[in-house]
Amino acid sequence: MFFFRTVTVCLILLVFNTNTSAQNTVKELFLNANNNFTKGNYAEALNCNIKALKIIEEGKDCALHAYGYLQVGTMYYFVHDKKTALQYFYKSLRYADSCKVDSLMHKALHNIGSIYTEQGKIDTALYYLTKAKQILETTKNYSDLAKINAVLAQLYFNAPADYDKAKLYIDEAEKNVEKTTDDNWKAFVQIKYAIYYKSTNNLPSAIRHAKSALQLYEKAGSSEGRMYALHVLTIILIASRDTSANSSYYKLYALKDSVFKAETAGKIADYKTLYETEKKQKENDLLLQKNKVNQLEIDSKNKTIIGLLVSILLIVILVFWRVSVSNLKKREKELEAQQKLQFERERISRDLHDNVGAQLSYLITNIDWLLEHPDFINANESKMRLSTLSDTGKQAILTLRQTIWALNNKALSVEELADKFKQFAIKMMEFDNSIHIHFNEQIQLNNVLSPGVALNIFRVCQEALNNCLKHARCNHIEVSFISNSVTKFTFEIKDDGIGFDIDNAKKTGHYGLQNMKFRAKESGAELCFQSVKNEGTKVRLEILNS
């Protein structure tokens, strides 16, 4: 929730510098769009903006183009189509930069930076937001300065978090907003304070600021603002175990339902299709006219000579095409065979490293411990430990068989995969009582995986657990299996160990991490590493079930 509405009377007067009939129509459409947005009619607001943009595109007014694309992009953001919104903001930025309209440039830069902030692309977001702030610092537009500082604060809430720097930006935003009478941005700054205090575990202050923001948004009549404030307040109340969290949640749900109803999505798609169809029709008409002119020019030439040249050319092309196709098929077959062979080699290498290698490492570590402590345990216990190590060796052989079994099965469920991994984890930690492991299962939907994907996921989790045991020096490990969506489920392994430098690991080409990333990418999954020195490491694997 980083955006502002760009439809204001002053800005409309800025870009509409003549009084032609077409421009008056465009101005009316933008005002209607703003009225619909205020009422929560997002689909109709988008439709008005698209109609205005179609009229603008027929002219050559640079500032109007920048403004029109900005408006359409803003509405696509509010209907949750951020990919399309980003495309329109970039178009707006190009026009605003071309005609040097700073009042539009900083808005386009801000909106682009806000989307990248939400996507966690820190460096890119910081680049666009800083450029926007540099423009605003030459003006006395305190509302927009407050907004930019608040979004920059949000940027530092993201991983890796820097709450001190975030607090500095929030304080600066509050100084800016005190010089305005805009309740929307006063509420926006209060929201940032709520997020800051929640992140720093000062929940009473977080609740107070969130409620203050909600009151300000209600006073301003902003539906989007109220939803944002209710969302943040609900999260904080849940964290503080406040019984009023349920009430806050139901208010948020009811407000969302009233603002963005089911038929809205259909209207948005229809308006977008209509706009693109009409635009494509104009392009087709223009192309048809050009084709007619070209055809007349061709007909005026000597048909006999052209026919002869075309015939010769076709024969030459046909010959070359036949030869090229034959050679291409041959090269494709050779390449396919090489790729298959290389793929099998890589898969065997990964399996040996991730699974059998880990088990053999476990065997060697425990055998070395027994050799170094011959008098520490009695003969019966030595025999028992050696028996267990023997079982582990047998398990390495069994694991190879399980790999073949997994690849021969048509499908494996998330629950089966979770059970298999728990067995593996418990076995790995059998002799180490200093580390406590906790399993968190939230398998509401038992999704089905292909054997290749299941095997890759299992290997990634194995490598993550092995790294915890070998390198983390941790006391606790938490393993989570979450499957509450038909299309997505998550595996997460978290420890409280010493952490590691992720950037340094990337530079040194750590084989285990590279192997995990390769397996995740091969399975269409998203792999995320988070590590803080002396606080621990979290490995999160999100899988889209296609």
WOCORLIN-V245644 format. One line per field, one symbol per residue. ss: DSSP state (A for helix, B for strand, O for the rest). A space follows every 50 residues. Layout:
ss: ???
//
This chain:
ss: OOOOOOOOAAAAAAAOOOOOAAAAAAAAAAAAAAAAAAAOOAAAAAAAAA AAAAAAAOOOOAAAAAAAAAAAAAAAAAOOOAAAAAAAAAAAAAAAAAOO OAAAAAAAAAAAAAAAAAOOOAAAAAAAAAAAAAAAOOOOOAAAAAAAAA AAAAAOOOOOOOAAAAAAAAAAAAAAAOOOOOAAAAAAAAAAAAAAAAAO OOAAAAAAAAAAAAAAAAAAOOAAAAAAAAAAAAAAAAAOOOOOAAAAAA AAAAAAAAAOOAAAAAAAAAAAAAAAAAAAAAAAAAAAAAAAAAAAAAAO OOAAAAAAAAAAAAAAAAAAAAAAAAAAAAAAAAAAAAAAAAAAAAAAAA AAAAAAAAAAAAAAAAAAAAAAOOOOOOAAAAAAAAAAAAAAAAAAAAAA AAAAAAAAOOOBBAAAAAAAAAAAAAAAOOOOOOOBBBBBBBBOOOOBBO AAAAAAAAAAAAAAAAAAAAAAOOOBBBBBBBBOOOOBBBBBBBBOOOOO OAAAAAAAOOAAAAAAAAAAAAOOBBBBBBBBOOOBBBBBBBBBOO
//
